[in-house]
Amino acid sequence: MPIYEFSCQHCENSFEELLLSSRETVACPRCESHAVERKLSIFRSPGNDAGKGMASGGCGCTPNTCACH
Ligand SMILES: [Zn+2]
């Protein structure tokens, strides 16, 4: 599922939001401002590299097709 990281331009809060549609409006959970900037799409936190090599490392990839490590 597409999870995006946002940075609020109003209070500088960083948060992650699951977007079902790219047209969906995102509001900052802290100040409810809509002045948020989408930073990048992420699958999981980089800390999941510890599970690298496992078939289900949380990134949705298999070791043979992994494109995100
Ligand atoms: Zn905010």
N, CA, C, O and the ligand as a Tripos MOL2 file, in Angstrom:
@<TRIPOS>MOLECULE
protein
  277   275    70     0     0
PROTEIN
NO_CHARGES

@<TRIPOS>ATOM
      1 N           0.8440   -1.2040    0.0000 N.3       1 MET1
      2 CA          0.0000    0.0000    0.0000 C.3       1 MET1
      3 C           0.8740    1.2460    0.0000 C.2       1 MET1
      4 O           1.9550    1.2680    0.5880 O.2       1 MET1
      5 N           0.3960    2.2530   -0.6530 N.am      2 PRO2
      6 CA          1.2140    3.4720   -0.7580 C.3       2 PRO2
      7 C           1.1900    4.3020    0.5120 C.2       2 PRO2
      8 O           0.1930    4.9430    0.8430 O.2       2 PRO2
      9 N           2.2930    4.2740    1.2000 N.am      3 ILE3
     10 CA          2.4280    5.1100    2.3840 C.3       3 ILE3
     11 C           3.3940    6.2360    2.0470 C.2       3 ILE3
     12 O           4.4890    5.9900    1.5400 O.2       3 ILE3
     13 N           2.9950    7.4500    2.3230 N.am      4 TYR4
     14 CA          3.8210    8.5920    1.9930 C.3       4 TYR4
     15 C           4.2110    9.3380    3.2590 C.2       4 TYR4
     16 O           3.4970    9.3460    4.2620 O.2       4 TYR4
     17 N           5.3670    9.9570    3.1660 N.am      5 GLU5
     18 CA          5.8280   10.7550    4.2910 C.3       5 GLU5
     19 C           5.5680   12.2120    3.9630 C.2       5 GLU5
     20 O           5.8730   12.6880    2.8700 O.2       5 GLU5
     21 N           5.0070   12.8970    4.9200 N.am      6 PHE6
     22 CA          4.6710   14.2970    4.7210 C.3       6 PHE6
     23 C           5.3890   15.1620    5.7400 C.2       6 PHE6
     24 O           5.7160   14.7270    6.8440 O.2       6 PHE6
     25 N           5.6210   16.3850    5.3390 N.am      7 SER7
     26 CA          6.1770   17.3680    6.2470 C.3       7 SER7
     27 C           5.2440   18.5700    6.2410 C.2       7 SER7
     28 O           4.9500   19.1480    5.1940 O.2       7 SER7
     29 N           4.7920   18.9280    7.4220 N.am      8 CYS8
     30 CA          3.8870   20.0600    7.5240 C.3       8 CYS8
     31 C           4.6800   21.3600    7.4160 C.2       8 CYS8
     32 O           5.6700   21.5560    8.1200 O.2       8 CYS8
     33 N           4.2390   22.2290    6.5380 N.am      9 GLN9
     34 CA          4.9330   23.4970    6.3570 C.3       9 GLN9
     35 C           4.4940   24.5230    7.3990 C.2       9 GLN9
     36 O           5.0590   25.6120    7.5060 O.2       9 GLN9
     37 N           3.4890   24.1500    8.1470 N.am     10 HIS10
     38 CA          2.9620   25.0730    9.1420 C.3      10 HIS10
     39 C           3.6510   24.8850   10.4920 C.2      10 HIS10
     40 O           4.1010   25.8510   11.1090 O.2      10 HIS10
     41 N           3.7280   23.6250   10.9450 N.am     11 CYS11
     42 CA          4.3270   23.3760   12.2580 C.3      11 CYS11
     43 C           5.5580   22.4690   12.1650 C.2      11 CYS11
     44 O           6.1320   22.0780   13.1820 O.2      11 CYS11
     45 N           5.9580   22.1380   10.9210 N.am     12 GLU12
     46 CA          7.1490   21.3300   10.6790 C.3      12 GLU12
     47 C           7.0370   19.9260   11.2470 C.2      12 GLU12
     48 O           8.0400   19.2510   11.4800 O.2      12 GLU12
     49 N           5.8150   19.5040   11.4630 N.am     13 ASN13
     50 CA          5.6050   18.1420   11.9160 C.3      13 ASN13
     51 C           5.8020   17.1800   10.7520 C.2      13 ASN13
     52 O           5.3560   17.4530    9.6380 O.2      13 ASN13
     53 N           6.4610   16.0680   11.0040 N.am     14 SER14
     54 CA          6.6110   15.0310    9.9990 C.3      14 SER14
     55 C           5.7180   13.8610   10.3600 C.2      14 SER14
     56 O           5.6600   13.4420   11.5150 O.2      14 SER14
     57 N           5.0310   13.3460    9.3750 N.am     15 PHE15
     58 CA          4.1330   12.2350    9.6520 C.3      15 PHE15
     59 C           3.9840   11.3970    8.3940 C.2      15 PHE15
     60 O           4.3240   11.8170    7.2880 O.2      15 PHE15
     61 N           3.4690   10.2110    8.6060 N.am     16 GLU16
     62 CA          3.2380    9.3000    7.4950 C.3      16 GLU16
     63 C           1.7470    9.1340    7.3060 C.2      16 GLU16
     64 O           0.9780    9.1090    8.2670 O.2      16 GLU16
     65 N           1.3560    9.0220    6.0590 N.am     17 GLU17
     66 CA         -0.0670    8.9120    5.7700 C.3      17 GLU17
     67 C          -0.2620    7.8680    4.6810 C.2      17 GLU17
     68 O           0.4640    7.8390    3.6880 O.2      17 GLU17
     69 N          -1.2280    7.0380    4.8830 N.am     18 LEU18
     70 CA         -1.5820    6.0610    3.8640 C.3      18 LEU18
     71 C          -2.5300    6.7180    2.8760 C.2      18 LEU18
     72 O          -3.6180    7.1660    3.2380 O.2      18 LEU18
     73 N          -2.1030    6.7680    1.6370 N.am     19 LEU19
     74 CA         -2.9130    7.4190    0.6230 C.3      19 LEU19
     75 C          -3.5290    6.3850   -0.3050 C.2      19 LEU19
     76 O          -2.8190    5.6430   -0.9840 O.2      19 LEU19
     77 N          -4.8170    6.3450   -0.3260 N.am     20 LEU20
     78 CA         -5.4980    5.4420   -1.2470 C.3      20 LEU20
     79 C          -5.6160    6.0900   -2.6170 C.2      20 LEU20
     80 O          -5.7560    5.4000   -3.6270 O.2      20 LEU20
     81 N          -5.5600    7.3900   -2.6500 N.am     21 SER21
     82 CA         -5.6260    8.1110   -3.9050 C.3      21 SER21
     83 C          -4.6500    9.2760   -3.8500 C.2      21 SER21
     84 O          -4.5170    9.9430   -2.8240 O.2      21 SER21
     85 N          -3.9680    9.5140   -4.9730 N.am     22 SER22
     86 CA         -3.0070   10.6140   -4.9920 C.3      22 SER22
     87 C          -3.7190   11.9610   -4.9240 C.2      22 SER22
     88 O          -3.0990   12.9930   -4.6650 O.2      22 SER22
     89 N          -5.0210   11.9370   -5.1590 N.am     23 ARG23
     90 CA         -5.7750   13.1810   -5.0970 C.3      23 ARG23
     91 C          -6.3350   13.4380   -3.7070 C.2      23 ARG23
     92 O          -6.9430   14.4740   -3.4400 O.2      23 ARG23
     93 N          -6.1180   12.4830   -2.8480 N.am     24 GLU24
     94 CA         -6.6640   12.6230   -1.5010 C.3      24 GLU24
     95 C          -6.0050   13.7840   -0.7750 C.2      24 GLU24
     96 O          -4.7980   14.0010   -0.8860 O.2      24 GLU24
     97 N          -6.7980   14.5100   -0.0470 N.am     25 THR25
     98 CA         -6.2720   15.6460    0.6960 C.3      25 THR25
     99 C          -5.6930   15.1690    2.0220 C.2      25 THR25
    100 O          -6.2970   14.3700    2.7370 O.2      25 THR25
    101 N          -4.5300   15.6700    2.3220 N.am     26 VAL26
    102 CA         -3.8660   15.2840    3.5560 C.3      26 VAL26
    103 C          -3.7580   16.4930    4.4690 C.2      26 VAL26
    104 O          -3.3770   17.5850    4.0470 O.2      26 VAL26
    105 N          -4.0970   16.2750    5.7020 N.am     27 ALA27
    106 CA         -3.9790   17.3440    6.6820 C.3      27 ALA27
    107 C          -3.0240   16.9050    7.7800 C.2      27 ALA27
    108 O          -2.9470   15.7270    8.1310 O.2      27 ALA27
    109 N          -2.3190   17.8560    8.2970 N.am     28 CYS28
    110 CA         -1.3940   17.5730    9.3880 C.3      28 CYS28
    111 C          -2.1770   17.0930   10.6140 C.2      28 CYS28
    112 O          -3.1410   17.7380   11.0260 O.2      28 CYS28
    113 N          -1.7680   15.9770   11.1870 N.am     29 PRO29
    114 CA         -2.4870   15.4640   12.3650 C.3      29 PRO29
    115 C          -2.3070   16.3340   13.5960 C.2      29 PRO29
    116 O          -3.0690   16.2190   14.5570 O.2      29 PRO29
    117 N          -1.3180   17.1890   13.5750 N.am     30 ARG30
    118 CA         -1.0630   18.0220   14.7600 C.3      30 ARG30
    119 C          -1.8340   19.3340   14.7000 C.2      30 ARG30
    120 O          -2.5400   19.7020   15.6390 O.2      30 ARG30
    121 N          -1.6880   20.0220   13.5900 N.am     31 CYS31
    122 CA         -2.3140   21.3510   13.5080 C.3      31 CYS31
    123 C          -3.4420   21.4000   12.4850 C.2      31 CYS31
    124 O          -4.0940   22.4290   12.3080 O.2      31 CYS31
    125 N          -3.6610   20.2660   11.8100 N.am     32 GLU32
    126 CA         -4.7470   20.1470   10.8370 C.3      32 GLU32
    127 C          -4.5870   21.0970    9.6620 C.2      32 GLU32
    128 O          -5.5560   21.4080    8.9700 O.2      32 GLU32
    129 N          -3.3840   21.5480    9.4420 N.am     33 SER33
    130 CA         -3.1380   22.3860    8.2800 C.3      33 SER33
    131 C          -3.0440   21.5230    7.0310 C.2      33 SER33
    132 O          -2.5950   20.3780    7.0810 O.2      33 SER33
    133 N          -3.4690   22.0830    5.9250 N.am     34 HIS34
    134 CA         -3.3530   21.3680    4.6570 C.3      34 HIS34
    135 C          -2.0790   21.7580    3.9120 C.2      34 HIS34
    136 O          -1.8300   21.2960    2.7980 O.2      34 HIS34
    137 N          -1.2910   22.6010    4.5330 N.am     35 ALA35
    138 CA         -0.0350   23.0200    3.9080 C.3      35 ALA35
    139 C           1.0360   21.9750    4.1990 C.2      35 ALA35
    140 O           1.9910   22.2220    4.9360 O.2      35 ALA35
    141 N           0.8520   20.8110    3.6030 N.am     36 VAL36
    142 CA          1.8010   19.7320    3.8230 C.3      36 VAL36
    143 C           2.5080   19.4230    2.5130 C.2      36 VAL36
    144 O           1.9610   19.5970    1.4240 O.2      36 VAL36
    145 N           3.7110   18.9710    2.6530 N.am     37 GLU37
    146 CA          4.5280   18.6580    1.4910 C.3      37 GLU37
    147 C           4.8420   17.1700    1.4970 C.2      37 GLU37
    148 O           5.3230   16.6280    2.4920 O.2      37 GLU37
    149 N           4.5720   16.5340    0.3990 N.am     38 ARG38
    150 CA          4.8760   15.1020    0.3220 C.3      38 ARG38
    151 C           6.3550   14.9320    0.0490 C.2      38 ARG38
    152 O           6.8940   15.4990   -0.9010 O.2      38 ARG38
    153 N           6.9960   14.1580    0.8770 N.am     39 LYS39
    154 CA          8.4410   14.0460    0.7710 C.3      39 LYS39
    155 C           8.8480   12.8940   -0.1400 C.2      39 LYS39
    156 O           9.5300   13.1130   -1.1410 O.2      39 LYS39
    157 N           8.4560   11.7190    0.1780 N.am     40 LEU40
    158 CA          8.8080   10.5800   -0.6600 C.3      40 LEU40
    159 C           7.9610    9.3980   -0.2560 C.2      40 LEU40
    160 O           7.4110    9.3540    0.8440 O.2      40 LEU40
    161 N           7.8620    8.4580   -1.1430 N.am     41 SER41
    162 CA          7.1180    7.2580   -0.8060 C.3      41 SER41
    163 C           8.0440    6.2770   -0.1100 C.2      41 SER41
    164 O           9.1970    6.0970   -0.5010 O.2      41 SER41
    165 N           7.5310    5.6670    0.8970 N.am     42 ILE42
    166 CA          8.3180    4.6980    1.6360 C.3      42 ILE42
    167 C           7.4990    3.4350    1.7980 C.2      42 ILE42
    168 O           6.2700    3.4550    1.7260 O.2      42 ILE42
    169 N           8.1890    2.3580    2.0140 N.am     43 PHE43
    170 CA          7.4920    1.1030    2.2450 C.3      43 PHE43
    171 C           7.5470    0.7640    3.7310 C.2      43 PHE43
    172 O           6.5320    0.4390    4.3460 O.2      43 PHE43
    173 N           8.7100    0.8420    4.2770 N.am     44 ARG44
    174 CA          8.9200    0.5930    5.6960 C.3      44 ARG44
    175 C          10.1040    1.4260    6.1410 C.2      44 ARG44
    176 O          10.8120    2.0060    5.3190 O.2      44 ARG44
    177 N          10.3060    1.4790    7.4040 N.am     45 SER45
    178 CA         11.4600    2.2010    7.9010 C.3      45 SER45
    179 C          12.7400    1.4810    7.4950 C.2      45 SER45
    180 O          12.7460    0.2560    7.3740 O.2      45 SER45
    181 N          13.8090    2.2150    7.2870 N.am     46 PRO46
    182 CA         15.0830    1.5980    6.8900 C.3      46 PRO46
    183 C          15.5710    0.5720    7.8890 C.2      46 PRO46
    184 O          16.3930   -0.2780    7.5480 O.2      46 PRO46
    185 N          15.0880    0.6330    9.0950 N.am     47 GLY47
    186 CA         15.5170   -0.3060   10.1150 C.3      47 GLY47
    187 C          15.1900   -1.7430    9.7810 C.2      47 GLY47
    188 O          15.7220   -2.6720   10.3880 O.2      47 GLY47
    189 N          14.3040   -1.9190    8.8050 N.am     48 ASN48
    190 CA         13.9130   -3.2670    8.4400 C.3      48 ASN48
    191 C          14.9950   -4.0080    7.6760 C.2      48 ASN48
    192 O          14.8120   -5.1730    7.3230 O.2      48 ASN48
    193 N          16.1050   -3.3620    7.4170 N.am     49 ASP49
    194 CA         17.2050   -4.0410    6.7430 C.3      49 ASP49
    195 C          17.6970   -5.2250    7.5570 C.2      49 ASP49
    196 O          18.3460   -6.1260    7.0250 O.2      49 ASP49
    197 N          17.3910   -5.2230    8.8350 N.am     50 ALA50
    198 CA         17.7970   -6.3450    9.6770 C.3      50 ALA50
    199 C          17.1430   -7.6320    9.1980 C.2      50 ALA50
    200 O          17.6880   -8.7220    9.3740 O.2      50 ALA50
    201 N          15.9770   -7.4960    8.5960 N.am     51 GLY51
    202 CA         15.2840   -8.6800    8.1080 C.3      51 GLY51
    203 C          15.5980   -8.9970    6.6660 C.2      51 GLY51
    204 O          14.9200   -9.8180    6.0480 O.2      51 GLY51
    205 N          16.6120   -8.3620    6.1260 N.am     52 LYS52
    206 CA         16.9950   -8.5680    4.7360 C.3      52 LYS52
    207 C          17.3410  -10.0400    4.4980 C.2      52 LYS52
    208 O          18.0340  -10.6690    5.2970 O.2      52 LYS52
    209 N          16.8520  -10.5560    3.4090 N.am     53 GLY53
    210 CA         17.0910  -11.9540    3.1200 C.3      53 GLY53
    211 C          15.8800  -12.8130    3.4140 C.2      53 GLY53
    212 O          15.7440  -13.9140    2.8800 O.2      53 GLY53
    213 N          15.0130  -12.3180    4.2500 N.am     54 MET54
    214 CA         13.7740  -13.0230    4.4960 C.3      54 MET54
    215 C          12.8340  -12.7730    3.3170 C.2      54 MET54
    216 O          12.8620  -11.7100    2.6960 O.2      54 MET54
    217 N          12.0150  -13.7590    3.0270 N.am     55 ALA55
    218 CA         11.1210  -13.6300    1.8840 C.3      55 ALA55
    219 C          10.1420  -12.4780    2.1040 C.2      55 ALA55
    220 O           9.7730  -11.7720    1.1650 O.2      55 ALA55
    221 N           9.7370  -12.3030    3.3390 N.am     56 SER56
    222 CA          8.8060  -11.2210    3.6200 C.3      56 SER56
    223 C           9.4580  -10.2520    4.5970 C.2      56 SER56
    224 O           9.2070  -10.2930    5.8010 O.2      56 SER56
    225 N          10.2830   -9.3950    4.0620 N.am     57 GLY57
    226 CA         10.9880   -8.4540    4.9110 C.3      57 GLY57
    227 C          10.1690   -7.2260    5.1940 C.2      57 GLY57
    228 O          10.6550   -6.2920    5.8330 O.2      57 GLY57
    229 N           8.9360   -7.2030    4.7340 N.am     58 GLY58
    230 CA          8.0950   -6.0580    4.9780 C.3      58 GLY58
    231 C           8.0750   -5.0750    3.8310 C.2      58 GLY58
    232 O           7.2970   -4.1210    3.8410 O.2      58 GLY58
    233 N           8.9340   -5.3000    2.8300 N.am     59 CYS59
    234 CA          8.9720   -4.3670    1.7090 C.3      59 CYS59
    235 C           8.1280   -4.8700    0.5580 C.2      59 CYS59
    236 O           7.9680   -4.1590   -0.4340 O.2      59 CYS59
    237 N           7.5870   -6.0620    0.6530 N.am     60 GLY60
    238 CA          6.7670   -6.5850   -0.4100 C.3      60 GLY60
    239 C           7.5710   -7.2260   -1.5220 C.2      60 GLY60
    240 O           6.9990   -7.7230   -2.4920 O.2      60 GLY60
    241 N           8.8620   -7.2220   -1.3990 N.am     61 CYS61
    242 CA          9.7180   -7.8060   -2.4260 C.3      61 CYS61
    243 C          10.1300   -9.2130   -2.0230 C.2      61 CYS61
    244 O          10.1390   -9.5650   -0.8430 O.2      61 CYS61
    245 N          10.4600   -9.9890   -3.0050 N.am     62 THR62
    246 CA         11.1540  -11.2410   -2.7400 C.3      62 THR62
    247 C          12.6270  -10.9850   -2.9330 C.2      62 THR62
    248 O          12.9910  -10.0030   -3.5800 O.2      62 THR62
    249 N          13.4870  -11.8220   -2.4040 N.am     63 PRO63
    250 CA         14.9390  -11.5820   -2.5480 C.3      63 PRO63
    251 C          15.3660  -11.4810   -4.0110 C.2      63 PRO63
    252 O          16.3500  -10.8060   -4.3130 O.2      63 PRO63
    253 N          14.6630  -12.1240   -4.9050 N.am     64 ASN64
    254 CA         15.0580  -12.1090   -6.3050 C.3      64 ASN64
    255 C          14.5910  -10.8630   -7.0370 C.2      64 ASN64
    256 O          15.1990  -10.4610   -8.0290 O.2      64 ASN64
    257 N          13.5450  -10.2630   -6.5730 N.am     65 THR65
    258 CA         12.9760   -9.1340   -7.2970 C.3      65 THR65
    259 C          13.0890   -7.8440   -6.5170 C.2      65 THR65
    260 O          12.5560   -6.8120   -6.9260 O.2      65 THR65
    261 N          13.7790   -7.9000   -5.4010 N.am     66 CYS66
    262 CA         13.8310   -6.7280   -4.5440 C.3      66 CYS66
    263 C          14.4440   -5.5380   -5.2730 C.2      66 CYS66
    264 O          15.5370   -5.6410   -5.8300 O.2      66 CYS66
    265 N          13.7560   -4.4390   -5.2680 N.am     67 ALA67
    266 CA         14.2560   -3.2440   -5.9390 C.3      67 ALA67
    267 C          14.4090   -2.1100   -4.9510 C.2      67 ALA67
    268 O          14.6500   -0.9680   -5.3440 O.2      67 ALA67
    269 N          14.2740   -2.4070   -3.7000 N.am     68 CYS68
    270 CA         14.3050   -1.3150   -2.7310 C.3      68 CYS68
    271 C          15.3710   -1.4970   -1.6700 C.2      68 CYS68
    272 O          15.3660   -0.7990   -0.6550 O.2      68 CYS68
    273 N          16.2800   -2.4220   -1.8930 N.am     69 HIS69
    274 CA         17.3780   -2.5740   -0.9470 C.3      69 HIS69
    275 C          18.7080   -2.3810   -1.6680 C.2      69 HIS69
    276 O          19.7660   -2.4690   -1.0450 O.2      69 HIS69
    277 ZN          1.1740   20.9110   11.2070 Zn       70 ZN70
@<TRIPOS>BOND
     1     1     2 1
     2     2     3 1
     3     3     4 2
     4     3     5 am
     5     5     6 1
     6     6     7 1
     7     7     8 2
     8     7     9 am
     9     9    10 1
    10    10    11 1
    11    11    12 2
    12    11    13 am
    13    13    14 1
    14    14    15 1
    15    15    16 2
    16    15    17 am
    17    17    18 1
    18    18    19 1
    19    19    20 2
    20    19    21 am
    21    21    22 1
    22    22    23 1
    23    23    24 2
    24    23    25 am
    25    25    26 1
    26    26    27 1
    27    27    28 2
    28    27    29 am
    29    29    30 1
    30    30    31 1
    31    31    32 2
    32    31    33 am
    33    33    34 1
    34    34    35 1
    35    35    36 2
    36    35    37 am
    37    37    38 1
    38    38    39 1
    39    39    40 2
    40    39    41 am
    41    41    42 1
    42    42    43 1
    43    43    44 2
    44    43    45 am
    45    45    46 1
    46    46    47 1
    47    47    48 2
    48    47    49 am
    49    49    50 1
    50    50    51 1
    51    51    52 2
    52    51    53 am
    53    53    54 1
    54    54    55 1
    55    55    56 2
    56    55    57 am
    57    57    58 1
    58    58    59 1
    59    59    60 2
    60    59    61 am
    61    61    62 1
    62    62    63 1
    63    63    64 2
    64    63    65 am
    65    65    66 1
    66    66    67 1
    67    67    68 2
    68    67    69 am
    69    69    70 1
    70    70    71 1
    71    71    72 2
    72    71    73 am
    73    73    74 1
    74    74    75 1
    75    75    76 2
    76    75    77 am
    77    77    78 1
    78    78    79 1
    79    79    80 2
    80    79    81 am
    81    81    82 1
    82    82    83 1
    83    83    84 2
    84    83    85 am
    85    85    86 1
    86    86    87 1
    87    87    88 2
    88    87    89 am
    89    89    90 1
    90    90    91 1
    91    91    92 2
    92    91    93 am
    93    93    94 1
    94    94    95 1
    95    95    96 2
    96    95    97 am
    97    97    98 1
    98    98    99 1
    99    99   100 2
   100    99   101 am
   101   101   102 1
   102   102   103 1
   103   103   104 2
   104   103   105 am
   105   105   106 1
   106   106   107 1
   107   107   108 2
   108   107   109 am
   109   109   110 1
   110   110   111 1
   111   111   112 2
   112   111   113 am
   113   113   114 1
   114   114   115 1
   115   115   116 2
   116   115   117 am
   117   117   118 1
   118   118   119 1
   119   119   120 2
   120   119   121 am
   121   121   122 1
   122   122   123 1
   123   123   124 2
   124   123   125 am
   125   125   126 1
   126   126   127 1
   127   127   128 2
   128   127   129 am
   129   129   130 1
   130   130   131 1
   131   131   132 2
   132   131   133 am
   133   133   134 1
   134   134   135 1
   135   135   136 2
   136   135   137 am
   137   137   138 1
   138   138   139 1
   139   139   140 2
   140   139   141 am
   141   141   142 1
   142   142   143 1
   143   143   144 2
   144   143   145 am
   145   145   146 1
   146   146   147 1
   147   147   148 2
   148   147   149 am
   149   149   150 1
   150   150   151 1
   151   151   152 2
   152   151   153 am
   153   153   154 1
   154   154   155 1
   155   155   156 2
   156   155   157 am
   157   157   158 1
   158   158   159 1
   159   159   160 2
   160   159   161 am
   161   161   162 1
   162   162   163 1
   163   163   164 2
   164   163   165 am
   165   165   166 1
   166   166   167 1
   167   167   168 2
   168   167   169 am
   169   169   170 1
   170   170   171 1
   171   171   172 2
   172   171   173 am
   173   173   174 1
   174   174   175 1
   175   175   176 2
   176   175   177 am
   177   177   178 1
   178   178   179 1
   179   179   180 2
   180   179   181 am
   181   181   182 1
   182   182   183 1
   183   183   184 2
   184   183   185 am
   185   185   186 1
   186   186   187 1
   187   187   188 2
   188   187   189 am
   189   189   190 1
   190   190   191 1
   191   191   192 2
   192   191   193 am
   193   193   194 1
   194   194   195 1
   195   195   196 2
   196   195   197 am
   197   197   198 1
   198   198   199 1
   199   199   200 2
   200   199   201 am
   201   201   202 1
   202   202   203 1
   203   203   204 2
   204   203   205 am
   205   205   206 1
   206   206   207 1
   207   207   208 2
   208   207   209 am
   209   209   210 1
   210   210   211 1
   211   211   212 2
   212   211   213 am
   213   213   214 1
   214   214   215 1
   215   215   216 2
   216   215   217 am
   217   217   218 1
   218   218   219 1
   219   219   220 2
   220   219   221 am
   221   221   222 1
   222   222   223 1
   223   223   224 2
   224   223   225 am
   225   225   226 1
   226   226   227 1
   227   227   228 2
   228   227   229 am
   229   229   230 1
   230   230   231 1
   231   231   232 2
   232   231   233 am
   233   233   234 1
   234   234   235 1
   235   235   236 2
   236   235   237 am
   237   237   238 1
   238   238   239 1
   239   239   240 2
   240   239   241 am
   241   241   242 1
   242   242   243 1
   243   243   244 2
   244   243   245 am
   245   245   246 1
   246   246   247 1
   247   247   248 2
   248   247   249 am
   249   249   250 1
   250   250   251 1
   251   251   252 2
   252   251   253 am
   253   253   254 1
   254   254   255 1
   255   255   256 2
   256   255   257 am
   257   257   258 1
   258   258   259 1
   259   259   260 2
   260   259   261 am
   261   261   262 1
   262   262   263 1
   263   263   264 2
   264   263   265 am
   265   265   266 1
   266   266   267 1
   267   267   268 2
   268   267   269 am
   269   269   270 1
   270   270   271 1
   271   271   272 2
   272   271   273 am
   273   273   274 1
   274   274   275 1
   275   275   276 2
@<TRIPOS>SUBSTRUCTURE
     1 MET1         2 RESIDUE 1 A MET
     2 PRO2         6 RESIDUE 1 A PRO
     3 ILE3        10 RESIDUE 1 A ILE
     4 TYR4        14 RESIDUE 1 A TYR
     5 GLU5        18 RESIDUE 1 A GLU
     6 PHE6        22 RESIDUE 1 A PHE
     7 SER7        26 RESIDUE 1 A SER
     8 CYS8        30 RESIDUE 1 A CYS
     9 GLN9        34 RESIDUE 1 A GLN
    10 HIS10       38 RESIDUE 1 A HIS
    11 CYS11       42 RESIDUE 1 A CYS
    12 GLU12       46 RESIDUE 1 A GLU
    13 ASN13       50 RESIDUE 1 A ASN
    14 SER14       54 RESIDUE 1 A SER
    15 PHE15       58 RESIDUE 1 A PHE
    16 GLU16       62 RESIDUE 1 A GLU
    17 GLU17       66 RESIDUE 1 A GLU
    18 LEU18       70 RESIDUE 1 A LEU
    19 LEU19       74 RESIDUE 1 A LEU
    20 LEU20       78 RESIDUE 1 A LEU
    21 SER21       82 RESIDUE 1 A SER
    22 SER22       86 RESIDUE 1 A SER
    23 ARG23       90 RESIDUE 1 A ARG
    24 GLU24       94 RESIDUE 1 A GLU
    25 THR25       98 RESIDUE 1 A THR
    26 VAL26      102 RESIDUE 1 A VAL
    27 ALA27      106 RESIDUE 1 A ALA
    28 CYS28      110 RESIDUE 1 A CYS
    29 PRO29      114 RESIDUE 1 A PRO
    30 ARG30      118 RESIDUE 1 A ARG
    31 CYS31      122 RESIDUE 1 A CYS
    32 GLU32      126 RESIDUE 1 A GLU
    33 SER33      130 RESIDUE 1 A SER
    34 HIS34      134 RESIDUE 1 A HIS
    35 ALA35      138 RESIDUE 1 A ALA
    36 VAL36      142 RESIDUE 1 A VAL
    37 GLU37      146 RESIDUE 1 A GLU
    38 ARG38      150 RESIDUE 1 A ARG
    39 LYS39      154 RESIDUE 1 A LYS
    40 LEU40      158 RESIDUE 1 A LEU
    41 SER41      162 RESIDUE 1 A SER
    42 ILE42      166 RESIDUE 1 A ILE
    43 PHE43      170 RESIDUE 1 A PHE
    44 ARG44      174 RESIDUE 1 A ARG
    45 SER45      178 RESIDUE 1 A SER
    46 PRO46      182 RESIDUE 1 A PRO
    47 GLY47      186 RESIDUE 1 A GLY
    48 ASN48      190 RESIDUE 1 A ASN
    49 ASP49      194 RESIDUE 1 A ASP
    50 ALA50      198 RESIDUE 1 A ALA
    51 GLY51      202 RESIDUE 1 A GLY
    52 LYS52      206 RESIDUE 1 A LYS
    53 GLY53      210 RESIDUE 1 A GLY
    54 MET54      214 RESIDUE 1 A MET
    55 ALA55      218 RESIDUE 1 A ALA
    56 SER56      222 RESIDUE 1 A SER
    57 GLY57      226 RESIDUE 1 A GLY
    58 GLY58      230 RESIDUE 1 A GLY
    59 CYS59      234 RESIDUE 1 A CYS
    60 GLY60      238 RESIDUE 1 A GLY
    61 CYS61      242 RESIDUE 1 A CYS
    62 THR62      246 RESIDUE 1 A THR
    63 PRO63      250 RESIDUE 1 A PRO
    64 ASN64      254 RESIDUE 1 A ASN
    65 THR65      258 RESIDUE 1 A THR
    66 CYS66      262 RESIDUE 1 A CYS
    67 ALA67      266 RESIDUE 1 A ALA
    68 CYS68      270 RESIDUE 1 A CYS
    69 HIS69      274 RESIDUE 1 A HIS
    70 ZN70       277 GROUP 0 **** ****
